[in-house]
């Protein structure tokens, strides 16, 4: 991967942007996209970048911009901050972590507190932590001081930053799924080198996916853009770790290339074309069965308006929904190449209606 692309990716991942509060990473994404495409943003916080081409199909490449996080829910008389979750968390991950709250006057550092093990009774030590039993300590003397720095409803993220590991591995929070927005923009950058065969290719960085039960930001933007075909880029669980039952969860490994979903919201003709392109381009890939909802933006786009021919391409990700998710940079590059090659194959003869 180009060094400039890795630098941009690190900057994008480090920006705090929990669901419904994606402004910081979205601004950075649009600034990068504006160097080679026309950009815009809507009231839901979705950002998009477009390239004109030839032909009749409008292709949308979608990756969501948001990440899971926390939200201030109460401040007690001593200045300790109670919090709720934004998105799906394992509460055990919170214990002892540093947190970055997005306060009214800027970022506020805190630590997540819990009663020390020395002070617990034996039965307490054996119980899993619950969010309502934890708190955030921002170093305030009392409630008034704390409320001068944070408000009820202020969002936050765990305060981890990007680390490069050997063998092209990258570790960070927000990998789910800021790398999706990165990959679709990298695919658009490849297409900027020569006009795509579609009438237009639009990369979109959607909002609110982690908390959406009704399509999040993806659905209203899909209605607005009205594409013929869409490919959603998200992450899937990398199962090459100890204790994973591959009969149950499939076999998806870091460095083995993108994962193509079948079933659920996936249009089978889009899948077949993606698979054909991967074979032609020599891009390694895996297939993931999705007999039910994919729990991604694919549902929001597939069901939008009149219905849109949609596919889901995923990047293997270890330790999902933690402050230290792990991906392989080569998987990102291969996925971007697959999307660009798909766009170049998308001529007027391609029909996505199952006949």
C-alpha positions, 0 to 999 in steps of 0.5 A: 500500500502507498505510504501516503495511503497508510498515513491517511488511514492512520489519521482517519482511524485516530479521529474520534467519531462514535455513531451520530457524532462522526463529524471529525473523521467525516471532515478528514475523509472529505478533505482527502476525497476533494483532491480528486472527486466532487464531495458533499455531505447531508443532514444525516452526516453522510459524506460522499465523493463522485466521479463521472463516467460513461454508460447507464449504471450508477455504482455506489461504494459504501463504507460506514464512518462511525464507531462504537463509543460511550455517552455521558448519562449522569454526574454524581455529587463527587464528580464521577461520570456514569455512562451508557454505551453507543453500539454493542460492547462487551462490558469487560473491555471497559475495565481500567481503560482510558476514555476520551470524552468530546466535551463542550470545550474540547476533549476531556480525558478520563479513566474507567473505574471499578472497585479494586479486587482487594476490596471485593468479596469472593463472590464479587470477584467471580462476577462479570462487570456491568456497565451500570457498575462502572464509572468514568473519573475525569479528575473532577473535585465535585459535580459542578467542576465535572459539569463545567467540562462535560454535559449529559449526552457528551459522546466519547471513545476509548483512548487508544491510537493506531499501532503498526504490527509486523507482517503488515498488520494494523491495530486500532479502535474504529477499524469497524468500520472506518476502514470501509470508508477508507477502502471505498475512497481508495477504490475511487482514487484508482478509478480517477486514473481513468474514467469508469464504465458506469455513468457515475461511481460514488464512494459514500461514508455513511453515519449511524450504522452501529446504532441503526435498526432502520437503515441508519444514514445509508438508507436516506442517502441511497434514496437521494443518490438512487444508484443502480447497484451498490457494494457495501464494504464492512468487516467480518470476524477473522476466525484464525484465532484460538478456540474458533469453531470454523464449522460454525463461524467460517474460515476467514483469515487475515491476509487471505483477501476480501470476503464476499457474502452470499444470501440475505441482502445480496443480489446474486448477479452482483455477487457473481460479477464480483467473484468473476472479477476477483478470479480474472484479477487474481485477487484471493477471496473467501465466501461467507454465507449470510442466510439472515440479515448481514447487520450492515448497511447492505440491508439499509441500501438493498431495501431503499426506495424501489430496491437496489442491487446490493452486495457485501464485501468484508475485510477480516478483522480480529478482536472486533468491537474492542479498542485493539482491532486488527486487520491486514493492510494487504486485505484493504488494498486487494478489496480496493482493487476488486471494487475498482475492477468491478466498476470497470466491468460494469457496462450497459449489458450488465443486468441485475434483475433475476430472470 
